[in-house]
């Protein structure tokens, strides 16, 4: 997702408005308005396997260099691919100095009876006219509830905690007046052997859907994004990515195209369409809409 309105929309807004595409945007075009403002995003995505997600985000400038993000969403998957109804909540802050900025985020995601994750993340980015580079750290705590049946019919309810640490590197550069190239990578390290955890096989499906990938058991993520601007208002993005599961090493390759264009004086619409392919099967086609409303 790329906002065309304001040069100071920071990194956190990309993660808030498009979780499956978190970190795609590293810079945004200049805007003719000055001073703090706000942006509201309302989006929805679905895939051909009947998984779908909705998300709402408010993004508020509390000063010329500080921005707050509040995001909430819900994602659903059918019973034959996990049967999960997950809620998401994210709070973030971005503060920008002259050429350096930092972000802090807290996110909760999951279904209390299936899987829950809590993420604390932060990043530092260095911004110049033609390029930007950012370094991030993420601490993730995964909670997996389980039930065991004893030999005499009794049941035992428990929960397994799986801590994980993630490191990320993102960068972007202007190649020409209307072209921009962005790339990123993320690596996760888990404190426990995932293959011996209860119910882990049934949860591996999270890594095969583009709508739940960001909250799955990722080993690594690699992506490349090319942006082309048409005039002053329309943006076209093409993104390719490769992700790997930390459970069985299966890869998910995706390609996605998105176009952002104005439908009103302060309203933009983004339309995206993508396709994913796993190491063992086709993950299918997905698509969505994102409305962006701007104000002062």
BELMOMO-V675321 format. One record per residue. N is the residue number from 0. PHI is phi as a letter, one per 30 degrees, with the letter a starting at -180 (999 if undefined). NEAR is the number of other ideal C-beta (glycine too) atoms within 12 Angstrom. D_FIRST is the distance of its C-alpha to the first C-alpha in Angstrom with 2 decimals. Layout:
BEGIN
n: <N	N>
phi: <PHI	PHI>
near: <NEAR	NEAR>
d_first: <D_FIRST	D_FIRST>
END
This chain:
BEGIN
n: <0	1	2	3	4	5	6	7	8	9	10	11	12	13	14	15	16	17	18	19	20	21	22	23	24	25	26	27	28	29	30	31	32	33	34	35	36	37	38	39	40	41	42	43	44	45	46	47	48	49	50	51	52	53	54	55	56	57	58	59	60	61	62	63	64	65	66	67	68	69	70	71	72	73	74	75	76	77	78	79	80	81	82	83	84	85	86	87	88	89	90	91	92	93	94	95	96	97	98	99	100	101	102	103	104	105	106	107	108	109	110	111	112	113	114	115	116	117	118	119	120	121	122	123	124	125	126	127	128	129	130	131	132	133	134	135	136	137	138	139	140	141	142	143	144	145	146	147	148	149	150	151	152	153	154	155	156	157	158	159	160	161	162	163	164	165	166	167	168	169	170	171	172	173	174	175	176	177	178	179	180	181	182	183	184	185	186	187	188	189	190	191	192	193	194	195	196	197	198	199	200	201	202	203	204	205	206	207	208	209	210	211	212	213	214	215	216	217	218	219	220	221	222	223	224	225	226	227	228	229	230	231	232	233	234	235	236	237	238	239	240	241	242	243	244	245	246	247	248	249	250	251	252	253	254	255	256	257	258	259	260	261	262	263	264	265	266	267	268	269	270	271	272	273	274	275	276	277	278	279	280	281	282	283	284	285	286	287	288	289	290	291	292	293	294	295>
phi: <999	b	d	c	c	b	d	c	d	d	d	d	d	d	d	d	d	b	d	d	c	e	i	d	d	c	b	b	d	d	b	d	c	c	i	d	a	b	b	c	c	b	b	b	b	a	b	d	c	i	d	a	b	b	a	b	b	c	b	b	d	c	l	d	b	b	b	c	b	b	b	b	a	b	b	b	b	d	d	d	b	k	h	b	b	c	c	b	b	b	b	b	b	b	b	c	c	d	b	b	b	b	b	b	b	b	b	c	b	k	c	d	c	b	a	b	b	b	b	c	b	a	b	b	b	c	c	b	d	c	b	b	b	b	b	b	b	b	c	c	c	c	c	c	d	b	b	c	c	d	d	c	j	d	c	b	c	b	b	c	c	b	d	b	b	b	b	b	b	b	a	b	b	d	d	a	e	c	b	b	c	b	a	a	b	b	b	c	b	c	d	b	d	d	d	c	d	d	i	d	d	d	c	d	d	e	d	c	b	d	d	b	e	d	c	c	d	d	c	a	b	b	b	b	b	c	c	b	c	c	i	c	b	c	b	c	b	b	b	b	b	b	b	b	d	d	d	b	i	d	c	b	c	b	b	b	b	b	b	c	b	d	b	a	d	b	b	c	b	c	c	b	b	b	b	b	b	c	d	c	a	d	d	j	c	b	a	a	b	b	c	b	c	c	a	c>
near: <47	42	42	36	34	34	21	33	41	42	49	45	47	49	46	47	50	43	44	48	41	45	45	44	40	42	41	33	28	17	23	12	19	13	16	23	27	28	43	28	42	25	39	28	39	28	35	22	27	20	39	29	38	29	40	27	39	28	42	28	32	17	16	16	21	24	36	28	38	29	38	27	39	27	42	29	33	20	15	12	27	33	19	34	25	38	26	39	27	41	28	37	31	37	27	30	17	11	15	21	31	28	41	30	38	28	35	27	40	33	27	17	19	32	42	29	41	27	36	25	37	27	38	27	35	24	30	17	12	18	22	35	27	38	27	35	26	35	25	37	28	38	27	31	23	22	17	16	11	10	8	7	8	10	12	15	14	15	22	27	21	32	22	32	21	35	24	34	28	38	31	37	23	23	16	13	12	17	21	32	27	37	30	39	27	37	23	36	22	28	18	21	13	31	19	14	28	22	29	28	19	21	41	33	36	42	40	39	44	48	50	46	46	44	41	42	43	42	29	26	41	26	41	26	39	29	36	24	27	19	15	15	23	24	38	27	39	26	39	26	37	28	41	29	35	35	30	23	20	28	27	44	27	38	26	36	27	39	28	39	24	24	18	13	12	22	24	37	26	39	26	37	26	36	24	37	23	28	20	16	16	20	36	25	25	36	29	37	28	42	29	40	28	29	20	17>
d_first: <0.00	3.75	6.73	9.73	12.35	13.32	14.06	14.63	11.49	12.04	10.76	11.38	8.75	6.02	8.93	9.96	7.43	6.60	9.95	10.40	7.62	8.75	9.09	7.00	6.53	10.13	10.77	9.97	12.53	15.68	16.60	20.13	20.49	21.81	22.19	20.34	18.53	16.35	13.18	13.20	10.54	12.14	10.83	12.88	13.12	16.41	18.16	21.55	23.31	22.87	20.47	17.97	15.86	14.99	13.30	13.90	12.97	14.90	14.08	17.31	18.74	22.26	23.31	22.37	21.03	20.25	17.44	17.61	15.20	16.67	14.99	16.88	16.45	18.61	18.60	21.64	23.19	26.51	29.74	30.18	27.10	27.55	28.00	25.67	24.38	22.12	21.09	18.45	18.76	17.00	18.26	17.00	18.18	17.17	20.04	20.13	23.42	24.21	22.64	21.89	19.84	19.57	17.64	19.37	18.13	20.14	18.96	21.23	20.58	23.13	26.14	29.31	31.51	29.48	27.23	25.73	23.71	23.49	21.35	22.02	19.88	19.87	18.74	20.04	18.30	20.13	18.74	20.43	20.09	19.13	17.91	16.65	17.70	17.34	19.60	19.13	21.57	21.23	24.19	23.92	26.78	27.03	29.70	31.25	34.00	36.84	40.22	43.34	46.49	49.79	52.92	54.50	51.60	50.19	46.47	44.71	41.28	39.34	36.03	34.81	32.59	30.60	29.31	26.83	25.54	22.41	21.79	18.66	18.20	15.11	15.42	14.24	16.57	16.94	19.11	20.07	19.51	16.62	15.51	13.64	13.92	12.34	14.02	14.81	17.38	18.58	22.13	23.75	27.46	29.17	32.45	34.01	34.70	32.31	34.60	37.41	35.46	36.30	34.14	31.89	32.26	31.15	27.97	26.96	25.27	22.21	21.41	21.65	18.90	15.18	14.93	17.21	16.80	15.30	18.47	20.93	23.60	21.64	23.78	21.20	17.71	17.03	14.01	13.59	10.81	12.02	10.57	12.93	13.33	15.73	17.69	16.38	13.94	12.22	9.63	9.90	8.34	10.79	10.74	14.00	14.97	18.33	19.13	22.68	24.44	26.75	29.22	30.23	28.12	26.61	23.57	20.54	19.06	15.92	14.46	11.39	10.48	7.89	8.95	8.07	11.52	13.78	16.12	17.95	18.84	16.44	14.25	11.18	10.34	7.65	9.78	9.27	12.40	13.53	16.84	18.27	21.77	23.70	26.84	29.03	27.39	24.58	21.73	20.94	18.37	15.47	13.15	11.54	10.66	8.60	10.65	10.14	13.61	14.73	18.22	20.77>
END
